[in-house]
Amino acid sequence: MQGEKAAVRHAHKIIVLSKGVQNYFLEKYHRETVLIPNGIDPATARPAQEITKQFGLKSREYILFLGRLVPEKGIHYLIKAYQSLRTDKKLVIVGGTSDTDDYVRQLHAMAQNNPSIIFTGFQQGTIAEELYSNAYLYVLPSDLEGMPLTLLEAMNYGCCCVTSDIGECVDVMNGCGFSFPHGNVEALKETLQDLCDHPEKAEAHRLMAKETVSAKYTWRDITTQTSELYSEALGSGGKQAGGKSLSA
């Protein structure tokens, strides 16, 4: 909080990652900020090899969550919704505890040893890339986010994405995915069921996801925006602004 106040008081410019944070600074401090989202390098899809060996997963035959296993990510909503789905697709939950061992135990208890619900633990590198590349759907049912990098990564690998309707997720997807009212298990289940029943919808939105990332979130464009902002700040007297600087 003190760092936040210091940024408002002293920074020449403030960079934020989402419209939600931008509105927060405007409403609480009456401070204008500059929205520059995270960027990402273009991804190349990987065939299902290691994930087949380790977890028995095949391409387009599972629904994926990848992220920290913490309550605000809403994984409990996803497990509840999945348990009433009519589908042969598995649910794969990828991630580790973040000082949330009790919550992780709760998730395992909810899964009730269902062999179609697979917990892989934390994964990165090739395994994570294969998981994104071959998922039928990527689901992020969060109650709270900043700017979700895992969603950006999923879109970058051409996932059809389903998220809660919080602004931080909807803004990133920019119309290329599907959303449901956050916390509404029945609405999430209906959205997943519709996409499981209509694979052509999922396929169309995979291409849209990659196109959205290419258009809005490449590091080339993000670094250009940031560089231009620094130049603007310095050109408008940033060096003589009593120690003021850029703050992100």
N, C-alpha and C positions, 0 to 999 in steps of 0.2 A: 504493500500500500504506500509506503514512504517513497519507494522508487517510482511508483505511478505518479504521485504528486510532484516529485522532482522533475519528471519528464514533462508534465503539463506546464510547470513553472519555467523551466530553463531550456528545454529543447527547442531549437529553431524550427524543426519539422519533426513530426511523429509519424512513423510508418506502422500501419496495422494490417493484419492478415485477413480480416473478415468485416463484413458490413455490421455484424452484431457488435463487435468491439468499436467500430467507428461510431455507431450510434451511442454506445456507452460513454465514450469520451465527450461526445457532443452534449448528451443529456446531463451528465454529472458535472462536467467541468466547463461546458460551453467552449470546448476546444476543437478546432478543425484538425482532422488528421488526413493522411494520404493512404489509400488502400492499395497495397501491392501484395498480392498473394504469394504463397510459396510456388516455386517452380519445380520442374522435374525433367530429367533427361528422357528422350524417347526410348521405349522398351521394345525388345524383340521377344515375341512369345516363344516359350519352350514346350516341347512335347512332354507328355506325362511319362517319365521314366523312373526317377528316384521315388516319386510319390506312389507309384504303382508298386515298386519293390518294398517300400517301407510301410505303406498304409493300405495297399490294395485299391488305390483310387484310380479311376479311369476318366478320361476327358469328358467333360460335360455331364458327369454322373454324380455331382455333389454340389451342395450349397455351402458357401464359404463365409465364415467370419474370421477375420484376422486382426488382432489388436490386443491391447492390454486387457486382462480379465479383471475388470473393475466394474462396480455396480452402475456407474453412469453410462457405460457403454450399452447397457440394456440387453446383455446376452440372455438373461433369464426370460425376457419377452420372446426372444427367438426360439429358445428351447420349447417354451409352451406352445408357440404357434406351430412349430415343426411337428410336435407330437400329435396334432390333429390333421396334418396334411395327408392327402391321398397321393403318394408318390413313392417311387422306388429309389429316388435320389437320396444320398446320404447327407448328413449334416456334419461338416468338418469345422471344428472350433480350434483356432490356432492362436496361441498366446500363452504367456506365463503370468504368474501372480505378481502383483505390484504392492506388496505388503497387504494383500487381500486374501490370505489363505482361507479364511472362513467363507468368503464368497465363492471361491473356487470349489471348496467342498460342497457348498450349496448347489452349484451348477452340476457337479457330478451326481449328487443325490437326485436332482431333477431328471437327469438323463436315465436313471433307473437301469443302468447296465444295458441300455438299448444298443445293440451292435451296430445300428445305423447312425449312431451319434459318436463321432470319433474326436477325441481330444488329442492333439498332437504335441502339446507343449509349445514352447517358444521355438520359432523357426526363422531362419534368415538365409540369404544367399540363394543358391540354386533351388533349394526346396521351396522357399517362399515364392520364387519366380515361377516355378512349375505350378504351385497352388493357384496363384493368380491367373496364369495363362489358361488353365483347364477348367476353371470353375464354371458351373452352369449359371449361378448367380453369386454375387457378392452382397452381403447384407450387413448394414451398419445401423442398428436400431437404437442409437444413443439418445439419452435425455439431455446430454450436455457435451459440447465440443468447442474447440477453438477453430482451427482450420484442419480438418482431419486428413493427415498425410496418407493414411492407409486407403482412404477413399480415392484420393488422387492417384495412388499407385494402382489400385484396382482398375480405374478407368484407363490408365495408361497401358495396361495389358489387355484391354478390350473386354473387361467384364461388364455384363449387364448388372447394374447396381440398384439396390433397394435400400432406402434409408428412411429414418424418421423425418418428419417434416420440419425439424428445427432449421432456422435460417442458415446456419453454418454448413449444413449438408446440402440443402436445396440450392444454395448459391453456387457451391462447387459444381454440382451436376449441371446446372444451367439448362434444365429441360431434357437432358440426355438419359435420365433414369426414372425410377419410380419412387414415390414416397407414400407414407402412411402417417396418420396422427400419432405422435410419439406417445408411447405407453399403451397403445390400443392393440392388444394381442389379437383380437378378432380381425381387425383391419389388416394387420400384418399377415395373418394366415390367409385371408382372402386374396391379398396381393400376390403372395407366393404361389397360391394354388392356381391363380389365373396364369401366371408365367410358366408354371409347370405344365399346365394344360395347353398352352399356346407357345411352343418353342419359337415360332416365327417372330413373336414379339421380342423375345430375349435376343435373338440373333440380330434383329434390326438395331437394337439399342447398344449392342457391342460396338458396332461401327460408329455410332453416334458418340459413344464415350471416347473412343480414340480421337475422333475428329475434334471434340471439345478440348481435350488436353493439348492437341497440336495447335489449336487456335488461341488458347488462353494461358497456358501454364508452362511454356517452355522456358528453360533458364535463360536462353538468349534474350527473350523479350523481357523477362523479369529483371535481369541485370541491366538492360538498357534503361528501363523505367527508373531503377534505383540510381544509376549513374546520372541520369538527367535531373533527378530530384536533388542530388548532391550539388550538381552544377548550378541549379537554380538557387539553392540555399546559399551557396558561396557567393554567387553573383548578386544576391540581394542583400549582402552585408553580413553573411553568416560568420565571417572571420572576426567581425567587429561587434558581434552581438553579445558582448559581456560573457563569453564562455559558452554561449548557446551552441548546440550541435544537433545532429540528427539523432533520433531515438527510435528504436524498433521494438 
